[in-house]
Amino acid sequence: MRIGYVLLSLALLAGCAQNRSAPPLRGTERKAVRAVAPHFRFGPVRRFDADLLRWRLAGAQRGAPGPRLPAVPPPRQVDCRQHRCVALTFDDGPAEYTGHVLDLLAAHHARATFFMLGQMITGETRDFVRRMASEGHEVGNHSWDHASLSGLSTEAMRRELERTQEAVRAVTGVRMRLMRPPYGATNKSVEEESKQEGLAQILWAVDTLDWLNRNPTVIAQRSAAAKPGDIVLMHDIHPTTVQALPHLLDELDRKGFTYVTVSELLGSPAPGKTYTNR
């Protein structure tokens, strides 16, 4: 058994070394990703960092039944007063297309924020959530089942938020600090409860309406209209959003944007307070 672990260690460390030395996707490689995007055949563009491989190896060596909690990268210092920052956000997942979204973000070295529904974190999707954490994306609370929080009692609202907090913490070890009220529906009660839960309310400055207009060209155009400091709303549950993503990322690249998480954009968002942009 020890020989097996040694061989496994050497194999994973070799893969880790290859990953660190691999150049970023550029030019023809990025065009190749873009060319297959409409057909959702992105291939295994799994740019996990070395820490992710280490915690998987540690789990195997300790005889763990499955992957252990992911290693979250340290916070970055991004000065959005000096850079053209934009915060891309994705709601309602994790779901079938979330892996494709993560692949495309990795190809552009982009970080984003995912506002998740607790009921969507299942045995089939929890690895996406672990991957978000390991690749430096931010995770946020979008309630348990997309209930309109402003119409709930305080107790029901608390259950919606707390169940999702626990579901994400069980998978990643992360204590979420952001929430997005479903439908953007908020009021004084939602403000008070989110404050009690230590959650800032994050709305948006650019709504792509990707849930309504399932047109990749239109979605990309709306997203590319973002200004520095904006928070952009999308959903990682629609295939047309995945189709739009390579094009909007190329356009934002051309405009010199830096992709940041919501907390990187805002600094230290205050619990209960509502934000739409920087």
MOHUCOR-V776654 format. One record per pair of residues at least 4 apart in sequence whose ideal C-beta (glycine too) atoms are under 8 Angstrom apart, sorted by sequence separation. I is the first residue (numbers start at 1). J is the second residue. D is the distance in whole Angstrom. If there is no record, write none. Layout:
i	j	d
I	J	D
I	J	D
This chain:
i	j	d
1	5	7
2	6	6
3	7	6
4	8	6
5	9	6
6	10	6
7	11	6
8	12	6
9	13	6
10	14	6
11	15	7
12	16	6
13	17	6
14	18	7
15	19	6
16	20	7
17	21	6
18	22	6
25	29	4
26	30	6
27	31	7
28	32	6
29	33	7
30	34	6
31	35	6
32	36	7
33	37	7
36	40	8
48	52	4
49	53	8
50	54	6
51	55	7
52	56	7
53	57	6
54	58	6
55	59	6
56	60	7
57	61	6
58	62	6
60	64	7
64	68	6
79	83	6
93	97	8
94	98	4
97	101	6
98	102	6
99	103	6
100	104	7
101	105	6
102	106	6
103	107	7
104	108	7
106	110	8
116	120	6
117	121	8
121	125	6
122	126	7
125	129	7
126	130	7
127	131	6
128	132	7
129	133	7
130	134	6
131	135	6
133	137	7
142	146	7
143	147	6
147	151	8
148	152	7
152	156	4
153	157	7
154	158	6
155	159	7
156	160	7
157	161	7
158	162	6
159	163	6
160	164	7
161	165	6
162	166	6
163	167	6
164	168	6
165	169	6
166	170	6
167	171	7
168	172	6
169	173	6
180	184	8
181	185	5
186	190	4
187	191	7
188	192	6
189	193	6
190	194	6
191	195	6
192	196	7
193	197	6
195	199	8
209	213	5
210	214	7
215	219	6
216	220	6
217	221	6
218	222	6
219	223	6
220	224	6
221	225	7
226	230	4
237	241	8
238	242	7
239	243	6
240	244	6
241	245	7
244	248	6
245	249	6
246	250	6
247	251	6
248	252	6
249	253	6
250	254	6
251	255	7
253	257	7
260	264	4
261	265	7
262	266	6
263	267	8
269	273	7
25	30	5
36	41	5
37	42	7
48	53	6
59	64	4
78	83	6
80	85	4
93	98	5
105	110	4
116	121	7
120	125	6
121	126	6
132	137	4
147	152	6
152	157	4
169	174	6
181	186	5
185	190	8
186	191	7
194	199	4
213	218	5
236	241	7
252	257	4
260	265	5
263	268	8
36	42	6
62	68	8
105	111	7
132	138	8
133	139	7
143	149	6
168	174	6
169	175	6
194	200	7
213	219	7
226	232	5
235	241	6
236	242	8
263	269	6
269	275	6
36	43	8
59	66	7
78	85	7
105	112	6
132	139	6
169	176	8
194	201	5
234	241	5
252	259	8
262	269	7
25	33	7
59	67	6
90	98	8
121	129	6
149	157	5
152	160	7
168	176	6
33	42	6
59	68	4
147	156	8
181	190	6
210	219	5
223	232	5
266	275	6
58	68	6
129	139	7
165	175	7
191	201	7
209	219	8
56	67	6
90	101	6
101	112	8
149	160	6
165	176	6
190	201	7
208	219	5
223	234	7
33	45	7
55	67	7
56	68	8
164	176	8
266	278	6
55	68	5
116	129	7
147	160	6
181	194	8
209	222	7
262	275	8
265	278	5
55	69	7
208	222	5
55	70	6
144	159	7
145	160	7
179	194	6
186	201	6
207	222	8
208	223	5
219	234	7
55	71	5
98	114	8
144	160	5
206	222	7
54	71	7
88	105	8
143	160	4
144	161	8
186	203	8
206	223	7
52	70	6
114	132	6
143	161	7
161	179	7
179	197	7
51	70	8
52	71	6
144	163	5
184	203	5
206	225	6
25	45	8
51	71	3
94	114	7
141	161	6
144	164	5
179	199	4
181	201	6
184	204	8
206	226	5
93	114	6
143	164	6
177	198	6
178	199	6
179	200	7
180	201	7
205	226	7
219	240	6
223	244	7
51	73	7
88	110	7
90	112	6
94	116	6
142	164	7
177	199	6
178	200	5
179	201	6
180	202	5
181	203	8
205	227	8
219	241	6
89	112	7
90	113	7
91	114	8
92	115	8
93	116	6
114	137	6
116	139	6
118	141	8
141	164	5
175	198	8
176	199	7
177	200	7
179	202	7
180	203	7
49	73	7
88	112	4
89	113	5
90	114	5
91	115	5
92	116	8
93	117	7
111	135	8
113	137	7
114	138	7
115	139	8
116	140	7
141	165	6
178	202	5
205	229	8
206	230	5
208	232	7
210	234	5
211	235	6
214	238	6
216	240	5
220	244	4
224	248	5
22	47	8
87	112	7
88	113	7
89	114	7
90	115	7
92	117	6
95	120	6
111	136	5
112	137	5
113	138	4
114	139	6
115	140	4
116	141	7
117	142	5
118	143	7
119	144	6
205	230	4
206	231	7
208	233	6
210	235	6
215	240	7
216	241	8
219	244	4
220	245	8
223	248	4
87	113	6
89	115	6
94	120	6
102	128	7
111	137	5
112	138	8
113	139	7
114	140	7
115	141	7
116	142	6
117	143	6
118	144	4
119	145	5
204	230	8
205	231	5
206	232	4
207	233	5
208	234	5
214	240	4
226	252	7
93	120	6
94	121	7
98	125	7
111	138	7
113	140	6
115	142	4
117	144	7
118	145	7
141	168	7
204	231	5
205	232	7
206	233	7
211	238	7
216	243	4
217	244	7
220	247	4
224	251	4
19	47	7
92	120	7
117	145	6
203	231	7
204	232	7
210	238	6
216	244	4
220	248	4
223	251	8
224	252	6
19	48	7
99	128	6
102	131	6
106	135	7
117	146	6
139	168	6
202	231	7
204	233	4
219	248	7
223	252	8
228	257	7
19	49	7
20	50	6
95	125	7
98	128	4
102	132	7
105	135	8
210	240	7
217	247	8
19	50	7
94	125	4
150	181	7
210	241	5
216	247	7
220	251	7
224	255	8
226	257	8
231	262	6
93	125	7
94	126	8
99	131	8
105	137	7
149	181	5
157	189	7
161	193	7
165	197	7
102	135	7
139	172	7
148	181	8
149	182	7
157	190	7
161	194	7
208	241	8
16	50	5
19	53	8
94	128	4
148	182	6
151	185	8
210	244	7
231	265	7
76	111	8
93	128	7
94	129	6
102	137	8
139	174	6
141	176	5
147	182	6
148	183	6
150	185	4
154	189	7
158	193	6
162	197	7
140	176	6
143	179	8
146	182	5
149	185	6
150	186	6
157	193	5
161	197	5
208	244	8
229	265	7
16	53	5
139	176	6
140	177	8
141	178	7
142	179	7
148	185	5
149	186	7
150	187	5
15	53	7
16	54	8
94	132	8
140	178	4
141	179	4
142	180	5
143	181	7
158	196	8
161	199	7
129	168	7
133	172	4
140	179	6
141	180	7
143	182	5
150	189	7
154	193	6
158	197	7
13	53	8
132	172	8
133	173	8
138	178	7
140	180	6
142	182	6
149	189	8
150	190	6
12	53	5
130	171	6
133	174	6
149	190	5
129	171	5
130	172	6
129	172	6
12	56	7
149	193	8
231	275	7
12	57	5
118	163	5
126	171	5
231	276	6
118	164	3
121	167	5
231	277	6
117	164	7
121	168	7
230	277	5
9	57	6
116	164	7
229	277	5
230	278	8
8	57	7
118	167	4
229	278	3
92	142	7
118	168	8
121	171	6
228	278	8
89	140	8
91	142	6
8	60	6
9	61	8
116	168	7
92	146	7
5	60	7
5	61	6
40	97	7
46	103	7
42	100	5
45	103	4
141	199	6
47	106	4
40	100	6
43	103	8
46	106	8
47	107	8
67	127	7
70	130	5
76	136	8
202	262	5
42	103	5
45	106	6
69	130	8
70	131	8
72	133	5
73	134	8
42	104	7
45	107	6
72	134	7
73	135	8
140	202	7
67	130	6
70	133	5
71	134	6
73	136	4
115	178	7
70	134	4
72	136	8
115	179	7
113	178	7
115	180	4
200	266	8
37	104	8
202	269	7
200	269	4
33	103	8
200	270	6
33	104	7
200	271	6
201	272	7
203	274	6
205	276	5
199	271	6
200	272	7
201	273	7
202	274	8
203	275	7
204	276	6
205	277	4
198	271	5
199	272	8
200	273	6
201	274	4
202	275	6
203	276	5
33	107	5
197	271	7
200	274	8
201	275	7
200	275	6
195	271	5
30	107	6
194	271	7
195	272	3
29	107	8
30	108	8
194	272	5
52	131	8
55	134	8
192	272	7
191	272	5
25	107	4
52	134	4
191	273	8
24	107	8
25	108	8
48	131	7
51	134	7
52	135	8
191	274	7
178	262	6
24	109	6
49	134	7
178	263	7
48	134	6
49	135	7
177	263	7
48	135	7
115	202	7
47	135	7
186	274	6
91	180	6
113	202	8
89	180	7
178	269	7
177	269	7
177	271	8
72	172	8
72	173	8
69	171	8
70	172	6
72	174	7
69	172	6
70	173	8
69	173	4
89	202	7
89	204	7
114	236	7
140	262	7
138	261	4
137	261	7
138	262	6
136	261	8
138	263	6
138	264	8
88	223	8
101	236	5
98	236	5
104	242	7
97	236	6
110	249	7
86	226	5
97	237	7
101	241	8
105	245	8
95	236	6
96	237	8
97	238	7
101	242	6
104	245	5
108	249	5
86	228	7
89	231	6
91	233	7
93	235	8
94	236	7
95	237	4
97	239	6
100	242	5
104	246	6
85	228	6
86	229	8
87	230	7
89	232	6
91	234	7
92	235	5
93	236	4
84	228	4
85	229	6
86	230	6
87	231	5
88	232	5
89	233	6
90	234	5
91	235	5
92	236	7
93	237	6
97	241	7
101	245	6
105	249	8
83	228	8
87	232	7
89	234	7
90	235	6
91	236	8
92	237	5
97	242	5
104	249	7
108	253	7
86	232	6
88	234	7
90	236	4
112	259	7
80	228	8
111	259	6
113	261	5
80	229	7
110	259	4
111	260	6
112	261	7
113	262	5
109	259	8
111	261	5
113	263	8
90	241	8
108	259	7
111	264	7
105	259	8
86	252	6
84	255	7
86	257	5
88	259	6
84	256	5
85	257	7
86	258	7
87	259	8
84	257	5
85	258	5
86	259	6
87	260	6
89	262	7
84	258	6
85	259	8
86	260	7
87	261	6
83	258	4
85	260	5
87	262	5
87	264	8
38	216	8
80	258	8
87	265	4
85	264	7
86	265	8
78	258	7
80	260	7
85	265	5
78	260	5
76	260	8
80	264	7
80	265	6
78	264	5
76	264	6
75	264	8
85	278	7
80	278	6
40	239	6
40	242	6
40	243	8
37	242	7
38	243	5
37	243	6
37	245	7
37	246	5
34	246	4
33	246	6
34	247	7
30	246	8
34	250	7
30	250	8
